[in-house]
Amino acid sequence: MPIRIRLTLWYTALLAAILFILSLSVYSFLYRALLQEIDNTIHSHADGVVALFNEENDPLTVLISGRARIPAIDVFATQVYVQIRGRDGRVVQRSANLGEFTLPGSEEAFRASLAGRPMTYETREGGRHIRIYSAPIRLSSGQIIGVVEVGQSMEGLDATLRTLRLSLLIGSIAGLLLAALGGAFLARTALRPVDEITRTARQIAAGHGPEELGRRLQIRQPNDEVGRLASTFNEMLERLEHLFQMQQRLVADVSHELRTPLTTLRGNLDLLRRGAIDDPQMREEALAAMEAEVNRMSRMLSDLLLLAQADAGVQLQLKPVELDTLLLEVYRQALVMAGDRVKVHLGHEDQALVMGDADRLRQLLLNLVDNAIKYTPPGGEVTLSLAREPGWVRVTVADTGIGIAPEDLPHIFERFYRADKARSRAMGGTGLGLSIVQWIAQAHGGQITVESRPGEGSKFTLWLPAHSTRSSSTAS
Ligand code: ADP
């Protein structure tokens, strides 16, 4: 059942309960108040009659003669009837408005009154609804000489209560109907944005093109619950769109990157087929070129695989790593990589411990060193150094190479970005090295910065959070 209907039903049911209790209270309050009024009237009339008897009769005379004088009864209230019955039960006096009619007083009440107990009751005898008060006529001597019965028609009260019941019923039904309609309307209005979200989500799910992901929800009330849901949904769409664009760019980049090595491979295969295979020198050159391309492609694939893992949010297993020892290893490897072409130095080196993944940190440093050697012309220099800063460890890889133009600097960490495509490719670069460097640095809670001047050289600095155990132990 839709929330909108459930809300309306709950709301209406609650209102019905409130109206019911309220109506019941009003009804019973009014009923009791009106009844009290009637009782007051009939009681005071009965008291008046008893007083009249006492005024007109001397108790002693009555006792001796056994007869009492019966006063005339004047009743000014139209709906009040009074009759007096003697001890034998006969009606001996009645108010003028009764005419020949006798109040249908109950025998049980009559006897109770004779015994000194007044009673109030209702009767419907003769088709009329009457409330009767029956009380003993007691003289000041204590003698009970008869019973006075005062009745008042309940028809006025019944009519009032009937009208009240009808008004309450009609009022409640009308109120409930209005509330249900109003509630349904409000629930509908409040939930309409949710429907809109559902519709948009459905359209996006059913659509195929990237333009579907470009859709956004209109946010009318940004601060209410639905507004927040809509803006969260929009943020999610934004992210999805970004991921989708990244994925598309990656596929385009990868196809583009694979085209060049495949062309080289095909060209060399053609060359071999057309006779180069018989010429030892040409054959060697073609095979070497093919091997270089195959190596580059497999490097690119393993780099891509690593970045895919990074995108998937793979967590590194961090353990304490002696960074100075690691840098020394990288330095030795750099010496081999540089050969005679470039001079590699180990500059200032502090001892430093970081929490990290040793293999990944080695890969990071080797990528930086590889770039430094690649982009430094023969005779240049590459310097590695490590310094401890408060809370941080700083590793620098500086070179005296070709440098990076200021307009390229902001982009060099992007995937497949190369400042000089031809040179990078000639050097076997994949354009992914610095993306990996940046991912590894960030996965360690660190970061990588770069300073460079074209023609003078570049300096890459890696900042990693220092691991406290080693620093405190060396300090002591
Ligand atoms: P590549 O495989 O092309 O080296 P990287 O992601 O490692 O890819 O580097 C991206 C680009 O940044 C390189 O193509 C190059 O233009 C530039 N670059 C990186 N390191 C250096 C450096 N030490 N000196 C000059 N340019 C560099």
Residues whose N, C-alpha, C, O or C-beta is under 5 A from the ligand:
A	BS01	ADP	N371 A372 Y375 G401 G403 I404 I412 Y417 R418 A419 D420 S424 G429 T430 G431 L432 G433 L434 S435 S458
